[in-house]
């Protein structure tokens, strides 16, 4: 009888505890991913399927709408192609002056008037620089395919390289079949084998933001090309005038003097609608925006840029960028304890120059340390912990840290390790 009573009493306690947790709002853990995917979404109504805005360095999320939803990315694909091209140049696999002859299949794609292109010719040679410029400015599909051919020898081999690269960046939901963003069947004999002709490259707005962030941070000179509104493509005496599909550039129809956008890439197919990953540097700080699935009634529809302007203007009205230099300290998090150190504590500060976007909400930005105790010895400049930031009670979040954006903190002075006798004395006296 007593066992039965104890079991019944224990069951009642468990039920009561579960009920209490439910009442207190702890019945289920918060899904950080879903929070990030819709960050401040209700504060801005964008007429797109998905969108995201981040700081280009820290990845701090400023706005998100369905940011984890995978959708066709069309010619935004070309940013991965460009990244791998720049990587190949850096590794001296190819150079800007390397010449490439397009295959018959590439020539056919490059001369299809239904696609964005420069008309590459059979037997003609083109430099990597020409093809790179055409890929970013004219969104030339044939040019992008030529870059892939130069780097990997074939379209399929380059696609595999693209897949491997995005996985290195933590992008695991991407589907990539073509190097230019056209539907698979549009590439003729260069279509990816064993896949439907209607298959298109798909990623999320979050994925595209990561790609834009890596491209800008690893190869910042790319902005010199993405900011060009018009440029001549010369081919053995024939000139094709290229015009950037990013209409927000100066001299084009959607230019706004208050929003001096300098990149990055548009994308359009029937399945994708109108897409645009943009970037702008303002008030000393740079943001990256992504809009996907905007309206696309015809080739004159500016909807993706209208929505991008709306997003950018909202960010600059709802946030204040706070730029802090390397070594900046915070009253609430000035030092870490150092176990067995010559000094019991070591002062810390920001590892590098950092921008924190402070929400305009009347709350103050505060910092805390993720790790408050480290082991000796510590050298000056060593990364010893991270800062996390809050605006009032709200935790600031980033692409890689949905539970709290972390920024590296370094030691501002060296702190050696005491000898065994001092350690014993500290243990005896209760000092550390």
Secondary structure, DSSP 8 states (H G I E B T S, - for coil): -HHHHHHHHHHHHHHHHHHHHHHTT-SS---HHHHHHTTTGGG---SSSEEEEEETTT-BEEEEESTT--EE-GGGGHHHHHHHHHHHHHTTSS-TT-EEE--HHHHHHHT-TTS------TT-EEEHHHHHHHHHHS--HHHHHHHHHHHHSSHHHHHHHHHHHHHHTT--S-B---SSSS-GGGGGGGS-TTS-TT---EE-HHHHHHHHHHHHHH-TTHHHHHT--EEEEEETTEEEEEE-S-TTSTTSTT-BTTB-EEEEEEEEETTTEEEEEEEEEETTEEEEEEEEEE--SSTT--HHHHHHHHHHHHHHHHEEEEEE-TT---GGG-EEEEETBSSSEEEEEESS-EEEEEESSS--EEEEES--EEES-B-TT-EEEEEEEEETTEE--BSS-TT--EEEEEESS-B-B--HHHHHHHHHHT--
